[in-house]
Amino acid sequence: MHLRTLRRAILALPLLVLAAADAVAAYNPAVVAADARWVAHADFDRLRASELGKELVAALEKAQGEATGGAIGLDIPRVLKTVGALTAYGTNLEKDPAAIDGVLVAQGTAELRKIAESVLLQGTLAEPKVFAEAAGYPFPVYSISDAKAAPGAQPHVLVAFPPEPVVLVSKSKERVLQAHAVIRGSAPSLAKNADSALGRLAAKAGDAYVFAATVVPTDAFFGPNAPQTRMLQLAGSGSLALGERGADTFARAELVASSAGNAEKLMKILQGMTAMLSLAETTDKQLAEFLNSTAVTRSGDTVVLDLAYSSARLAGMIKNLQTVATAKSAPSRAANAAPLVAGRALAEWKSADVPAEAAVDGLHWRTIENVALYNGATITLGRSSAGGRNARFDRVEIVPADGRGSPLVFRSNAMRAVRGTMSQFQFPGVDGSYTLKVAYADDPDRKTQYAVSVSKQPHAPAAPAR
């Protein structure tokens, strides 16, 4: 495995490492330590079954196909099916991720757990300064460190594989061992901490596929003078749930105020914000309905912002926005496309213009007749794969237009590469009219564009291959 590929795979581990048995993906406070002051949970099983989840999977499949040109045909729904749930919790919440003291509890299938541990083991062999097997644990644990860190420095992250059907990710050995004890039932969990404000909020996760709750002060996260901090200082705790109920997608935010007076202020602030959204001008009827679907209510010291909207319509809106974004970015992509022509174009064509069965011994031939060439002229071969695979120029044969004389043959490996999309050589013959025969191997995806051009360049002529 290439080191860069390995490093990218390792960096994705917190989202990939998962459990050895079928996971119960619903939020479970029994896996959260009793001293937790914030928790975030993602239920991938519910998300996949939702309308938005299906749209997300389709978008991922499309993005994966465009990124690889079809060369890597991953079954995206099948891969995502290995992910059950992720639950993260901790005692502090900082803007700098390196300062957060927490743990990630991952649940899923045996296949992804095997892949994760295999990647880590390969890391210990390929980059032992970065990846190592950690000692002093009753189960396999791997550390990931900064290659430039001083010897003995604390690792960036620990990835643990206990015998229970979970995988644990944390920066702290103490947190790893505590999380394992909580899962085994030998240390107190949030489920048994009846006095915890976080526990009372987390009990409302219900059928959400994304849930987060916190009792941590917000000034360290947003800054002491930020508008968000000033507003949230009116509350002592809060939660957010996102999920699907029936035919609707719902979002529910709850803020528990520190007093009845603060609850009244919070309600008025949120009502004003939703009123401003409802007055926003838009020509999209569905978007206008969406903006008007938010309601703010109060029950005692708790202020609730509730939104429910048709999942099918919401998925349609997302698809339309993606279409618009793609259309807007198309001109810029075209403007930034690498040029294929240098000088005067002699011929331009696409793979789709030539029947695949026209190839002889794996090569296609493009004949360009009556080309005026002069000694020292630079001939350029350009190609743009557009996601196609294995397209390449093989050689160019140049013969006088009248057919007399032996051809001059220029192999691609003797040409000068330019910008990664062009190959160039100089014509060393006498001025005259010639026929160019260009041999190339086409891509099986039939996506490549080709071009042949000529210009006068001050380079020494290349010797043809006989």
TORKOL-4160 file (C-alpha; in steps of 0.2 Angstrom, whole numbers, padded with zeros to 4 digits, m for minus):
466
<pt num="1" X="0000" Y="0000" Z="0000"/>
<pt num="2" X="0007" Y="0017" Z="m0005"/>
<pt num="3" X="0011" Y="0028" Z="0011"/>
<pt num="4" X="0000" Y="0042" Z="0006"/>
<pt num="5" X="m0014" Y="0031" Z="0003"/>
<pt num="6" X="m0011" Y="0023" Z="0020"/>
<pt num="7" X="m0010" Y="0039" Z="0029"/>
<pt num="8" X="m0027" Y="0045" Z="0021"/>
<pt num="9" X="m0035" Y="0028" Z="0026"/>
<pt num="10" X="m0028" Y="0030" Z="0044"/>
<pt num="11" X="m0035" Y="0048" Z="0045"/>
<pt num="12" X="m0052" Y="0042" Z="0041"/>
<pt num="13" X="m0052" Y="0029" Z="0055"/>
<pt num="14" X="m0062" Y="0038" Z="0067"/>
<pt num="15" X="m0077" Y="0037" Z="0055"/>
<pt num="16" X="m0073" Y="0019" Z="0049"/>
<pt num="17" X="m0068" Y="0008" Z="0064"/>
<pt num="18" X="m0083" Y="m0002" Z="0069"/>
<pt num="19" X="m0089" Y="m0017" Z="0079"/>
<pt num="20" X="m0088" Y="m0036" Z="0077"/>
<pt num="21" X="m0106" Y="m0040" Z="0078"/>
<pt num="22" X="m0123" Y="m0033" Z="0071"/>
<pt num="23" X="m0125" Y="m0016" Z="0080"/>
<pt num="24" X="m0140" Y="m0009" Z="0089"/>
<pt num="25" X="m0138" Y="0008" Z="0081"/>
<pt num="26" X="m0151" Y="0018" Z="0092"/>
<pt num="27" X="m0143" Y="0030" Z="0105"/>
<pt num="28" X="m0138" Y="0020" Z="0121"/>
<pt num="29" X="m0133" Y="0030" Z="0136"/>
<pt num="30" X="m0126" Y="0015" Z="0144"/>
<pt num="31" X="m0111" Y="0016" Z="0133"/>
<pt num="32" X="m0108" Y="0034" Z="0139"/>
<pt num="33" X="m0098" Y="0038" Z="0155"/>
<pt num="34" X="m0108" Y="0046" Z="0169"/>
<pt num="35" X="m0096" Y="0061" Z="0170"/>
<pt num="36" X="m0099" Y="0066" Z="0152"/>
<pt num="37" X="m0105" Y="0084" Z="0149"/>
<pt num="38" X="m0108" Y="0082" Z="0130"/>
<pt num="39" X="m0113" Y="0068" Z="0119"/>
<pt num="40" X="m0116" Y="0066" Z="0100"/>
<pt num="41" X="m0123" Y="0051" Z="0091"/>
<pt num="42" X="m0126" Y="0046" Z="0073"/>
<pt num="43" X="m0137" Y="0031" Z="0069"/>
<pt num="44" X="m0132" Y="0026" Z="0052"/>
<pt num="45" X="m0145" Y="0012" Z="0051"/>
<pt num="46" X="m0159" Y="0025" Z="0052"/>
<pt num="47" X="m0151" Y="0037" Z="0041"/>
<pt num="48" X="m0149" Y="0025" Z="0027"/>
<pt num="49" X="m0167" Y="0020" Z="0028"/>
<pt num="50" X="m0173" Y="0038" Z="0027"/>
<pt num="51" X="m0177" Y="0048" Z="0011"/>
<pt num="52" X="m0163" Y="0060" Z="0014"/>
<pt num="53" X="m0151" Y="0045" Z="0017"/>
<pt num="54" X="m0156" Y="0037" Z="0001"/>
<pt num="55" X="m0152" Y="0054" Z="m0008"/>
<pt num="56" X="m0136" Y="0055" Z="0001"/>
<pt num="57" X="m0131" Y="0037" Z="m0004"/>
<pt num="58" X="m0135" Y="0041" Z="m0022"/>
<pt num="59" X="m0125" Y="0057" Z="m0022"/>
<pt num="60" X="m0110" Y="0048" Z="m0015"/>
<pt num="61" X="m0111" Y="0035" Z="m0028"/>
<pt num="62" X="m0111" Y="0048" Z="m0041"/>
<pt num="63" X="m0097" Y="0058" Z="m0034"/>
<pt num="64" X="m0087" Y="0042" Z="m0032"/>
<pt num="65" X="m0090" Y="0037" Z="m0050"/>
<pt num="66" X="m0085" Y="0055" Z="m0056"/>
<pt num="67" X="m0069" Y="0055" Z="m0045"/>
<pt num="68" X="m0063" Y="0038" Z="m0051"/>
<pt num="69" X="m0070" Y="0038" Z="m0069"/>
<pt num="70" X="m0078" Y="0021" Z="m0065"/>
<pt num="71" X="m0061" Y="0013" Z="m0062"/>
<pt num="72" X="m0066" Y="0009" Z="m0044"/>
<pt num="73" X="m0083" Y="0002" Z="m0044"/>
<pt num="74" X="m0087" Y="0002" Z="m0025"/>
<pt num="75" X="m0104" Y="m0004" Z="m0020"/>
<pt num="76" X="m0108" Y="0012" Z="m0010"/>
<pt num="77" X="m0124" Y="0005" Z="m0001"/>
<pt num="78" X="m0115" Y="m0011" Z="0003"/>
<pt num="79" X="m0100" Y="m0002" Z="0011"/>
<pt num="80" X="m0111" Y="0010" Z="0021"/>
<pt num="81" X="m0121" Y="m0005" Z="0027"/>
<pt num="82" X="m0106" Y="m0010" Z="0038"/>
<pt num="83" X="m0107" Y="0006" Z="0048"/>
<pt num="84" X="m0120" Y="0005" Z="0062"/>
<pt num="85" X="m0117" Y="0020" Z="0074"/>
<pt num="86" X="m0105" Y="0032" Z="0081"/>
<pt num="87" X="m0106" Y="0039" Z="0099"/>
<pt num="88" X="m0094" Y="0052" Z="0105"/>
<pt num="89" X="m0094" Y="0060" Z="0122"/>
<pt num="90" X="m0082" Y="0070" Z="0133"/>
<pt num="91" X="m0081" Y="0082" Z="0148"/>
<pt num="92" X="m0075" Y="0098" Z="0139"/>
<pt num="93" X="m0079" Y="0106" Z="0122"/>
<pt num="94" X="m0065" Y="0117" Z="0114"/>
<pt num="95" X="m0064" Y="0125" Z="0097"/>
<pt num="96" X="m0047" Y="0116" Z="0095"/>
<pt num="97" X="m0050" Y="0098" Z="0092"/>
<pt num="98" X="m0034" Y="0093" Z="0100"/>
<pt num="99" X="m0039" Y="0101" Z="0116"/>
<pt num="100" X="m0055" Y="0090" Z="0117"/>
<pt num="101" X="m0055" Y="0076" Z="0130"/>
<pt num="102" X="m0067" Y="0063" Z="0124"/>
<pt num="103" X="m0069" Y="0046" Z="0117"/>
<pt num="104" X="m0078" Y="0039" Z="0101"/>
<pt num="105" X="m0087" Y="0022" Z="0103"/>
<pt num="106" X="m0090" Y="0014" Z="0086"/>
<pt num="107" X="m0102" Y="0000" Z="0082"/>
<pt num="108" X="m0105" Y="m0009" Z="0066"/>
<pt num="109" X="m0100" Y="m0025" Z="0057"/>
<pt num="110" X="m0085" Y="m0037" Z="0058"/>
<pt num="111" X="m0079" Y="m0033" Z="0040"/>
<pt num="112" X="m0075" Y="m0015" Z="0044"/>
<pt num="113" X="m0067" Y="m0019" Z="0060"/>
<pt num="114" X="m0056" Y="m0031" Z="0051"/>
<pt num="115" X="m0051" Y="m0018" Z="0038"/>
<pt num="116" X="m0048" Y="m0005" Z="0051"/>
<pt num="117" X="m0036" Y="m0016" Z="0061"/>
<pt num="118" X="m0028" Y="m0022" Z="0045"/>
<pt num="119" X="m0024" Y="m0004" Z="0039"/>
<pt num="120" X="m0017" Y="0000" Z="0056"/>
<pt num="121" X="m0005" Y="m0016" Z="0056"/>
<pt num="122" X="0001" Y="m0011" Z="0039"/>
<pt num="123" X="0004" Y="0006" Z="0046"/>
<pt num="124" X="0016" Y="m0001" Z="0059"/>
<pt num="125" X="0026" Y="m0009" Z="0045"/>
<pt num="126" X="0026" Y="0005" Z="0033"/>
<pt num="127" X="0028" Y="0020" Z="0045"/>
<pt num="128" X="0033" Y="0014" Z="0062"/>
<pt num="129" X="0037" Y="0032" Z="0068"/>
<pt num="130" X="0018" Y="0036" Z="0065"/>
<pt num="131" X="0009" Y="0020" Z="0069"/>
<pt num="132" X="0013" Y="0008" Z="0083"/>
<pt num="133" X="0006" Y="m0006" Z="0094"/>
<pt num="134" X="0003" Y="0001" Z="0111"/>
<pt num="135" X="0008" Y="m0009" Z="0126"/>
<pt num="136" X="m0001" Y="m0010" Z="0143"/>
<pt num="137" X="m0018" Y="m0014" Z="0138"/>
<pt num="138" X="m0028" Y="m0030" Z="0140"/>
<pt num="139" X="m0033" Y="m0029" Z="0122"/>
<pt num="140" X="m0025" Y="m0023" Z="0105"/>
<pt num="141" X="m0023" Y="m0005" Z="0104"/>
<pt num="142" X="m0014" Y="0005" Z="0091"/>
<pt num="143" X="m0006" Y="0023" Z="0093"/>
<pt num="144" X="m0005" Y="0036" Z="0079"/>
<pt num="145" X="0008" Y="0050" Z="0082"/>
<pt num="146" X="0015" Y="0064" Z="0072"/>
<pt num="147" X="0030" Y="0059" Z="0063"/>
<pt num="148" X="0039" Y="0075" Z="0068"/>
<pt num="149" X="0035" Y="0074" Z="0086"/>
<pt num="150" X="0049" Y="0072" Z="0099"/>
<pt num="151" X="0053" Y="0055" Z="0105"/>
<pt num="152" X="0041" Y="0050" Z="0120"/>
<pt num="153" X="0028" Y="0063" Z="0115"/>
<pt num="154" X="0010" Y="0059" Z="0117"/>
<pt num="155" X="0001" Y="0051" Z="0102"/>
<pt num="156" X="m0012" Y="0060" Z="0093"/>
<pt num="157" X="m0025" Y="0046" Z="0095"/>
<pt num="158" X="m0027" Y="0028" Z="0101"/>
<pt num="159" X="m0038" Y="0016" Z="0092"/>
<pt num="160" X="m0043" Y="0001" Z="0103"/>
<pt num="161" X="m0051" Y="m0016" Z="0099"/>
<pt num="162" X="m0058" Y="m0023" Z="0115"/>
<pt num="163" X="m0067" Y="m0041" Z="0115"/>
<pt num="164" X="m0084" Y="m0032" Z="0116"/>
<pt num="165" X="m0092" Y="m0027" Z="0100"/>
<pt num="166" X="m0086" Y="m0010" Z="0099"/>
<pt num="167" X="m0070" Y="0000" Z="0094"/>
<pt num="168" X="m0064" Y="0014" Z="0105"/>
<pt num="169" X="m0055" Y="0030" Z="0099"/>
<pt num="170" X="m0047" Y="0043" Z="0110"/>
<pt num="171" X="m0032" Y="0053" Z="0114"/>
<pt num="172" X="m0031" Y="0047" Z="0132"/>
<pt num="173" X="m0026" Y="0030" Z="0139"/>
<pt num="174" X="m0037" Y="0034" Z="0154"/>
<pt num="175" X="m0052" Y="0038" Z="0143"/>
<pt num="176" X="m0050" Y="0021" Z="0133"/>
<pt num="177" X="m0049" Y="0011" Z="0149"/>
<pt num="178" X="m0064" Y="0020" Z="0157"/>
<pt num="179" X="m0074" Y="0018" Z="0141"/>
<pt num="180" X="m0071" Y="0000" Z="0141"/>
<pt num="181" X="m0076" Y="m0001" Z="0160"/>
<pt num="182" X="m0092" Y="0008" Z="0156"/>
<pt num="183" X="m0097" Y="m0004" Z="0142"/>
<pt num="184" X="m0093" Y="m0019" Z="0153"/>
<pt num="185" X="m0104" Y="m0012" Z="0167"/>
<pt num="186" X="m0090" Y="m0010" Z="0179"/>
<pt num="187" X="m0090" Y="0009" Z="0179"/>
<pt num="188" X="m0105" Y="0021" Z="0180"/>
<pt num="189" X="m0114" Y="0026" Z="0164"/>
<pt num="190" X="m0125" Y="0040" Z="0160"/>
<pt num="191" X="m0140" Y="0028" Z="0160"/>
<pt num="192" X="m0137" Y="0026" Z="0179"/>
<pt num="193" X="m0134" Y="0045" Z="0183"/>
<pt num="194" X="m0152" Y="0051" Z="0186"/>
<pt num="195" X="m0146" Y="0068" Z="0192"/>
<pt num="196" X="m0137" Y="0072" Z="0176"/>
<pt num="197" X="m0144" Y="0086" Z="0165"/>
<pt num="198" X="m0136" Y="0078" Z="0150"/>
<pt num="199" X="m0145" Y="0062" Z="0154"/>
<pt num="200" X="m0162" Y="0070" Z="0154"/>
<pt num="201" X="m0158" Y="0078" Z="0138"/>
<pt num="202" X="m0152" Y="0063" Z="0130"/>
<pt num="203" X="m0167" Y="0053" Z="0135"/>
<pt num="204" X="m0176" Y="0063" Z="0121"/>
<pt num="205" X="m0166" Y="0056" Z="0107"/>
<pt num="206" X="m0180" Y="0045" Z="0102"/>
<pt num="207" X="m0180" Y="0040" Z="0083"/>
<pt num="208" X="m0167" Y="0053" Z="0078"/>
<pt num="209" X="m0153" Y="0048" Z="0067"/>
<pt num="210" X="m0142" Y="0062" Z="0073"/>
<pt num="211" X="m0143" Y="0068" Z="0091"/>
<pt num="212" X="m0132" Y="0080" Z="0101"/>
<pt num="213" X="m0133" Y="0087" Z="0118"/>
<pt num="214" X="m0122" Y="0097" Z="0130"/>
<pt num="215" X="m0121" Y="0106" Z="0147"/>
<pt num="216" X="m0104" Y="0113" Z="0143"/>
<pt num="217" X="m0102" Y="0132" Z="0143"/>
<pt num="218" X="m0101" Y="0139" Z="0126"/>
<pt num="219" X="m0089" Y="0154" Z="0128"/>
<pt num="220" X="m0074" Y="0143" Z="0126"/>
<pt num="221" X="m0081" Y="0137" Z="0109"/>
<pt num="222" X="m0088" Y="0152" Z="0101"/>
<pt num="223" X="m0078" Y="0165" Z="0111"/>
<pt num="224" X="m0084" Y="0176" Z="0126"/>
<pt num="225" X="m0091" Y="0190" Z="0116"/>
<pt num="226" X="m0098" Y="0181" Z="0101"/>
<pt num="227" X="m0117" Y="0183" Z="0098"/>
<pt num="228" X="m0120" Y="0164" Z="0099"/>
<pt num="229" X="m0112" Y="0164" Z="0116"/>
<pt num="230" X="m0122" Y="0179" Z="0123"/>
<pt num="231" X="m0138" Y="0170" Z="0117"/>
<pt num="232" X="m0134" Y="0153" Z="0123"/>
<pt num="233" X="m0128" Y="0160" Z="0140"/>
<pt num="234" X="m0147" Y="0162" Z="0144"/>
<pt num="235" X="m0147" Y="0143" Z="0143"/>
<pt num="236" X="m0139" Y="0130" Z="0155"/>
<pt num="237" X="m0140" Y="0115" Z="0143"/>
<pt num="238" X="m0147" Y="0111" Z="0125"/>
<pt num="239" X="m0150" Y="0097" Z="0113"/>
<pt num="240" X="m0152" Y="0095" Z="0094"/>
<pt num="241" X="m0161" Y="0080" Z="0086"/>
<pt num="242" X="m0163" Y="0076" Z="0067"/>
<pt num="243" X="m0173" Y="0062" Z="0060"/>
<pt num="244" X="m0187" Y="0055" Z="0050"/>
<pt num="245" X="m0205" Y="0053" Z="0057"/>
<pt num="246" X="m0217" Y="0045" Z="0045"/>
<pt num="247" X="m0216" Y="0055" Z="0028"/>
<pt num="248" X="m0208" Y="0070" Z="0036"/>
<pt num="249" X="m0190" Y="0074" Z="0041"/>
<pt num="250" X="m0189" Y="0083" Z="0058"/>
<pt num="251" X="m0177" Y="0094" Z="0067"/>
<pt num="252" X="m0179" Y="0098" Z="0085"/>
<pt num="253" X="m0168" Y="0110" Z="0096"/>
<pt num="254" X="m0171" Y="0112" Z="0114"/>
<pt num="255" X="m0163" Y="0125" Z="0125"/>
<pt num="256" X="m0166" Y="0123" Z="0144"/>
<pt num="257" X="m0165" Y="0141" Z="0151"/>
<pt num="258" X="m0157" Y="0145" Z="0168"/>
<pt num="259" X="m0173" Y="0155" Z="0173"/>
<pt num="260" X="m0191" Y="0158" Z="0168"/>
<pt num="261" X="m0186" Y="0176" Z="0162"/>
<pt num="262" X="m0172" Y="0169" Z="0152"/>
<pt num="263" X="m0183" Y="0156" Z="0144"/>
<pt num="264" X="m0195" Y="0171" Z="0139"/>
<pt num="265" X="m0180" Y="0180" Z="0131"/>
<pt num="266" X="m0174" Y="0164" Z="0121"/>
<pt num="267" X="m0192" Y="0161" Z="0115"/>
<pt num="268" X="m0193" Y="0179" Z="0108"/>
<pt num="269" X="m0176" Y="0179" Z="0100"/>
<pt num="270" X="m0179" Y="0162" Z="0091"/>
<pt num="271" X="m0197" Y="0168" Z="0086"/>
<pt num="272" X="m0189" Y="0184" Z="0078"/>
<pt num="273" X="m0176" Y="0173" Z="0069"/>
<pt num="274" X="m0189" Y="0162" Z="0062"/>
<pt num="275" X="m0200" Y="0176" Z="0057"/>
<pt num="276" X="m0186" Y="0184" Z="0047"/>
<pt num="277" X="m0183" Y="0168" Z="0038"/>
<pt num="278" X="m0202" Y="0166" Z="0034"/>
<pt num="279" X="m0201" Y="0184" Z="0026"/>
<pt num="280" X="m0186" Y="0179" Z="0015"/>
<pt num="281" X="m0189" Y="0182" Z="m0004"/>
<pt num="282" X="m0188" Y="0166" Z="m0015"/>
<pt num="283" X="m0196" Y="0161" Z="m0031"/>
<pt num="284" X="m0195" Y="0142" Z="m0026"/>
<pt num="285" X="m0212" Y="0138" Z="m0019"/>
<pt num="286" X="m0205" Y="0122" Z="m0010"/>
<pt num="287" X="m0191" Y="0132" Z="m0002"/>
<pt num="288" X="m0204" Y="0145" Z="0004"/>
<pt num="289" X="m0214" Y="0131" Z="0012"/>
<pt num="290" X="m0199" Y="0125" Z="0020"/>
<pt num="291" X="m0194" Y="0141" Z="0028"/>
<pt num="292" X="m0212" Y="0143" Z="0035"/>
<pt num="293" X="m0212" Y="0126" Z="0043"/>
<pt num="294" X="m0202" Y="0131" Z="0059"/>
<pt num="295" X="m0211" Y="0133" Z="0075"/>
<pt num="296" X="m0205" Y="0140" Z="0092"/>
<pt num="297" X="m0214" Y="0135" Z="0108"/>
<pt num="298" X="m0210" Y="0136" Z="0127"/>
<pt num="299" X="m0214" Y="0124" Z="0141"/>
<pt num="300" X="m0208" Y="0130" Z="0158"/>
<pt num="301" X="m0190" Y="0134" Z="0157"/>
<pt num="302" X="m0188" Y="0124" Z="0140"/>
<pt num="303" X="m0189" Y="0133" Z="0123"/>
<pt num="304" X="m0191" Y="0121" Z="0108"/>
<pt num="305" X="m0188" Y="0125" Z="0090"/>
<pt num="306" X="m0197" Y="0112" Z="0079"/>
<pt num="307" X="m0196" Y="0109" Z="0061"/>
<pt num="308" X="m0205" Y="0096" Z="0051"/>
<pt num="309" X="m0206" Y="0095" Z="0032"/>
<pt num="310" X="m0209" Y="0082" Z="0018"/>
<pt num="311" X="m0194" Y="0071" Z="0016"/>
<pt num="312" X="m0198" Y="0068" Z="m0002"/>
<pt num="313" X="m0199" Y="0087" Z="m0005"/>
<pt num="314" X="m0183" Y="0090" Z="0005"/>
<pt num="315" X="m0174" Y="0077" Z="m0005"/>
<pt num="316" X="m0180" Y="0085" Z="m0021"/>
<pt num="317" X="m0174" Y="0102" Z="m0016"/>
<pt num="318" X="m0157" Y="0095" Z="m0012"/>
<pt num="319" X="m0156" Y="0087" Z="m0029"/>
<pt num="320" X="m0161" Y="0103" Z="m0037"/>
<pt num="321" X="m0148" Y="0113" Z="m0028"/>
<pt num="322" X="m0135" Y="0100" Z="m0033"/>
<pt num="323" X="m0141" Y="0102" Z="m0051"/>
<pt num="324" X="m0139" Y="0121" Z="m0050"/>
<pt num="325" X="m0122" Y="0120" Z="m0042"/>
<pt num="326" X="m0116" Y="0108" Z="m0056"/>
<pt num="327" X="m0123" Y="0119" Z="m0069"/>
<pt num="328" X="m0114" Y="0134" Z="m0062"/>
<pt num="329" X="m0098" Y="0125" Z="m0060"/>
<pt num="330" X="m0097" Y="0118" Z="m0078"/>
<pt num="331" X="m0091" Y="0134" Z="m0086"/>
<pt num="332" X="m0077" Y="0136" Z="m0073"/>
<pt num="333" X="m0072" Y="0118" Z="m0076"/>
<pt num="334" X="m0072" Y="0121" Z="m0095"/>
<pt num="335" X="m0062" Y="0137" Z="m0092"/>
<pt num="336" X="m0049" Y="0129" Z="m0081"/>
<pt num="337" X="m0047" Y="0113" Z="m0093"/>
<pt num="338" X="m0030" Y="0110" Z="m0099"/>
<pt num="339" X="m0027" Y="0115" Z="m0117"/>
<pt num="340" X="m0025" Y="0101" Z="m0130"/>
<pt num="341" X="m0020" Y="0112" Z="m0145"/>
<pt num="342" X="m0003" Y="0122" Z="m0147"/>
<pt num="343" X="m0003" Y="0133" Z="m0163"/>
<pt num="344" X="m0014" Y="0128" Z="m0178"/>
<pt num="345" X="m0026" Y="0113" Z="m0175"/>
<pt num="346" X="m0024" Y="0099" Z="m0188"/>
<pt num="347" X="m0037" Y="0087" Z="m0181"/>
<pt num="348" X="m0048" Y="0085" Z="m0165"/>
<pt num="349" X="m0059" Y="0070" Z="m0161"/>
<pt num="350" X="m0067" Y="0061" Z="m0147"/>
<pt num="351" X="m0066" Y="0042" Z="m0143"/>
<pt num="352" X="m0085" Y="0041" Z="m0146"/>
<pt num="353" X="m0082" Y="0047" Z="m0164"/>
<pt num="354" X="m0072" Y="0031" Z="m0168"/>
<pt num="355" X="m0080" Y="0013" Z="m0168"/>
<pt num="356" X="m0071" Y="0003" Z="m0154"/>
<pt num="357" X="m0070" Y="m0012" Z="m0167"/>
<pt num="358" X="m0059" Y="m0001" Z="m0178"/>
<pt num="359" X="m0044" Y="m0005" Z="m0167"/>
<pt num="360" X="m0030" Y="m0016" Z="m0175"/>
<pt num="361" X="m0019" Y="m0025" Z="m0162"/>
<pt num="362" X="m0026" Y="m0013" Z="m0149"/>
<pt num="363" X="m0022" Y="0003" Z="m0158"/>
<pt num="364" X="m0033" Y="0015" Z="m0167"/>
<pt num="365" X="m0026" Y="0026" Z="m0182"/>
<pt num="366" X="m0030" Y="0044" Z="m0186"/>
<pt num="367" X="m0024" Y="0049" Z="m0204"/>
<pt num="368" X="m0022" Y="0068" Z="m0207"/>
<pt num="369" X="m0018" Y="0072" Z="m0225"/>
<pt num="370" X="m0011" Y="0087" Z="m0234"/>
<pt num="371" X="m0002" Y="0095" Z="m0219"/>
<pt num="372" X="0010" Y="0109" Z="m0223"/>
<pt num="373" X="0026" Y="0106" Z="m0213"/>
<pt num="374" X="0042" Y="0115" Z="m0212"/>
<pt num="375" X="0059" Y="0111" Z="m0205"/>
<pt num="376" X="0059" Y="0114" Z="m0186"/>
<pt num="377" X="0040" Y="0114" Z="m0184"/>
<pt num="378" X="0033" Y="0108" Z="m0167"/>
<pt num="379" X="0020" Y="0094" Z="m0168"/>
<pt num="380" X="0009" Y="0093" Z="m0153"/>
<pt num="381" X="m0002" Y="0078" Z="m0147"/>
<pt num="382" X="m0015" Y="0082" Z="m0134"/>
<pt num="383" X="m0027" Y="0072" Z="m0125"/>
<pt num="384" X="m0040" Y="0074" Z="m0110"/>
<pt num="385" X="m0046" Y="0058" Z="m0102"/>
<pt num="386" X="m0061" Y="0066" Z="m0093"/>
<pt num="387" X="m0061" Y="0051" Z="m0081"/>
<pt num="388" X="m0057" Y="0038" Z="m0095"/>
<pt num="389" X="m0043" Y="0025" Z="m0092"/>
<pt num="390" X="m0027" Y="0020" Z="m0101"/>
<pt num="391" X="m0028" Y="0031" Z="m0116"/>
<pt num="392" X="m0011" Y="0035" Z="m0124"/>
<pt num="393" X="m0003" Y="0040" Z="m0140"/>
<pt num="394" X="0009" Y="0026" Z="m0147"/>
<pt num="395" X="0018" Y="0035" Z="m0162"/>
<pt num="396" X="0016" Y="0046" Z="m0176"/>
<pt num="397" X="0021" Y="0041" Z="m0194"/>
<pt num="398" X="0025" Y="0055" Z="m0207"/>
<pt num="399" X="0026" Y="0052" Z="m0225"/>
<pt num="400" X="0026" Y="0064" Z="m0240"/>
<pt num="401" X="0009" Y="0068" Z="m0247"/>
<pt num="402" X="0013" Y="0059" Z="m0264"/>
<pt num="403" X="0017" Y="0043" Z="m0254"/>
<pt num="404" X="0035" Y="0042" Z="m0260"/>
<pt num="405" X="0049" Y="0038" Z="m0248"/>
<pt num="406" X="0050" Y="0029" Z="m0231"/>
<pt num="407" X="0040" Y="0036" Z="m0216"/>
<pt num="408" X="0048" Y="0045" Z="m0202"/>
<pt num="409" X="0042" Y="0037" Z="m0186"/>
<pt num="410" X="0041" Y="0046" Z="m0169"/>
<pt num="411" X="0038" Y="0036" Z="m0154"/>
<pt num="412" X="0029" Y="0043" Z="m0139"/>
<pt num="413" X="0043" Y="0039" Z="m0126"/>
<pt num="414" X="0054" Y="0050" Z="m0136"/>
<pt num="415" X="0043" Y="0065" Z="m0136"/>
<pt num="416" X="0043" Y="0079" Z="m0124"/>
<pt num="417" X="0029" Y="0080" Z="m0111"/>
<pt num="418" X="0020" Y="0096" Z="m0108"/>
<pt num="419" X="0007" Y="0100" Z="m0094"/>
<pt num="420" X="0004" Y="0082" Z="m0092"/>
<pt num="421" X="m0009" Y="0083" Z="m0107"/>
<pt num="422" X="0003" Y="0086" Z="m0121"/>
<pt num="423" X="0017" Y="0077" Z="m0130"/>
<pt num="424" X="0028" Y="0087" Z="m0143"/>
<pt num="425" X="0042" Y="0083" Z="m0155"/>
<pt num="426" X="0050" Y="0093" Z="m0169"/>
<pt num="427" X="0049" Y="0089" Z="m0188"/>
<pt num="428" X="0067" Y="0087" Z="m0195"/>
<pt num="429" X="0063" Y="0085" Z="m0213"/>
<pt num="430" X="0062" Y="0097" Z="m0228"/>
<pt num="431" X="0047" Y="0109" Z="m0231"/>
<pt num="432" X="0033" Y="0101" Z="m0240"/>
<pt num="433" X="0016" Y="0093" Z="m0239"/>
<pt num="434" X="0014" Y="0077" Z="m0228"/>
<pt num="435" X="0002" Y="0064" Z="m0222"/>
<pt num="436" X="0002" Y="0061" Z="m0203"/>
<pt num="437" X="m0004" Y="0044" Z="m0197"/>
<pt num="438" X="m0007" Y="0045" Z="m0178"/>
<pt num="439" X="m0007" Y="0028" Z="m0168"/>
<pt num="440" X="m0016" Y="0028" Z="m0151"/>
<pt num="441" X="m0023" Y="0016" Z="m0138"/>
<pt num="442" X="m0041" Y="0022" Z="m0134"/>
<pt num="443" X="m0049" Y="0021" Z="m0116"/>
<pt num="444" X="m0062" Y="0007" Z="m0114"/>
<pt num="445" X="m0074" Y="0020" Z="m0106"/>
<pt num="446" X="m0074" Y="0030" Z="m0122"/>
<pt num="447" X="m0072" Y="0047" Z="m0114"/>
<pt num="448" X="m0055" Y="0054" Z="m0120"/>
<pt num="449" X="m0053" Y="0069" Z="m0132"/>
<pt num="450" X="m0038" Y="0070" Z="m0144"/>
<pt num="451" X="m0030" Y="0084" Z="m0154"/>
<pt num="452" X="m0015" Y="0086" Z="m0166"/>
<pt num="453" X="m0008" Y="0103" Z="m0169"/>
<pt num="454" X="0007" Y="0111" Z="m0177"/>
<pt num="455" X="0017" Y="0127" Z="m0172"/>
<pt num="456" X="0034" Y="0134" Z="m0175"/>
<pt num="457" X="0045" Y="0132" Z="m0159"/>
<pt num="458" X="0063" Y="0136" Z="m0156"/>
<pt num="459" X="0068" Y="0118" Z="m0150"/>
<pt num="460" X="0081" Y="0106" Z="m0158"/>
<pt num="461" X="0073" Y="0094" Z="m0169"/>
<pt num="462" X="0071" Y="0076" Z="m0162"/>
<pt num="463" X="0078" Y="0062" Z="m0172"/>
<pt num="464" X="0065" Y="0050" Z="m0179"/>
<pt num="465" X="0064" Y="0032" Z="m0174"/>
<pt num="466" X="0067" Y="0020" Z="m0189"/>
